[in-house]
């Protein structure tokens, strides 16, 4: 699995690493500007901002890598407990 440091959180399910944008596979967070969007972004930021993640690409969407992502060996895609917005 490739590894990289997270440089920017875009929203609750999308973030940047150097030269790439990654969307979490099978995670459907509300968009920023909609109900729950700011909280979803803050939650993802608390989990991974400035941390080194590992990821496995499972596809592409809108020029983003769709991936299974781990931080410290734990899945970011299957956060516990799951948030409801």
C-alpha positions as CSV (number, residue, x, y, z in Angstrom):
1,X,0.0,0.0,0.0
2,X,1.4,3.4,-0.9
3,X,1.9,5.9,2.0
4,X,1.6,9.7,2.1
5,X,1.1,12.6,4.5
6,X,-2.3,14.3,4.4
7,X,-1.9,17.9,3.4
8,X,-5.5,19.2,3.2
9,X,-9.0,18.1,4.1
10,X,-11.5,19.0,1.4
11,X,-14.7,17.7,3.0
12,X,-15.9,14.8,5.0
13,X,-14.9,12.1,2.6
14,X,-12.1,13.7,0.4
15,X,-8.6,14.9,1.1
16,X,-5.3,15.8,-0.5
17,X,-1.9,14.2,-0.3
18,X,1.0,15.5,-2.4
19,X,0.0,15.6,-6.1
20,X,-3.2,13.5,-5.5
21,X,-6.8,13.9,-4.3
22,X,-8.3,10.9,-2.5
23,X,-11.9,10.1,-1.9
24,X,-12.8,7.5,0.8
25,X,-14.5,4.5,-0.8
26,X,-18.0,3.7,0.4
27,X,-18.2,6.8,2.6
28,X,-20.9,9.3,1.9
29,X,-20.4,12.4,4.0
30,X,-22.6,15.5,3.5
31,X,-21.0,18.3,1.5
32,X,-19.6,21.3,3.2
33,X,-22.4,23.9,3.1
34,X,-25.1,21.4,3.8
35,X,-26.4,20.1,7.1
36,X,-23.7,18.1,8.8
37,X,-21.0,19.0,6.2
38,X,-18.9,21.1,8.5
39,X,-19.0,18.5,11.2
40,X,-18.1,15.7,8.8
41,X,-15.1,17.7,7.6
42,X,-14.0,18.4,11.1
43,X,-14.3,14.7,12.0
44,X,-12.1,13.7,9.1
45,X,-9.6,16.4,9.9
46,X,-9.3,15.2,13.5
47,X,-8.7,11.6,12.2
48,X,-6.1,12.2,9.5
49,X,-4.9,15.8,9.1
50,X,-1.1,16.0,8.9
51,X,-0.9,12.2,9.5
52,X,0.7,9.6,7.3
53,X,-1.9,7.4,5.8
54,X,-1.7,4.3,3.7
55,X,-4.2,3.7,0.9
56,X,-5.3,1.1,-1.7
57,X,-6.9,2.4,-4.8
58,X,-10.2,0.8,-5.7
59,X,-11.1,3.1,-8.6
60,X,-11.3,6.7,-9.9
61,X,-14.0,9.3,-9.8
62,X,-13.8,12.9,-11.1
63,X,-10.0,12.7,-11.3
64,X,-9.8,11.5,-7.7
65,X,-8.4,8.2,-6.4
66,X,-11.2,6.3,-4.7
67,X,-9.5,4.3,-2.0
68,X,-9.5,2.2,1.2
69,X,-7.5,4.3,3.7
70,X,-5.8,3.4,6.9
71,X,-4.1,5.6,9.6
72,X,-2.0,3.9,12.3
73,X,-3.3,0.5,10.9
74,X,-7.0,1.4,11.4
75,X,-9.5,1.8,8.6
76,X,-10.7,5.4,8.1
77,X,-13.4,4.1,5.8
78,X,-15.1,2.1,8.5
79,X,-14.9,4.7,11.4
80,X,-16.4,3.5,14.7
81,X,-18.8,4.6,15.8
82,X,-20.3,5.6,12.4
83,X,-21.6,9.2,12.3
84,X,-25.2,10.0,11.4
85,X,-25.8,13.5,10.1
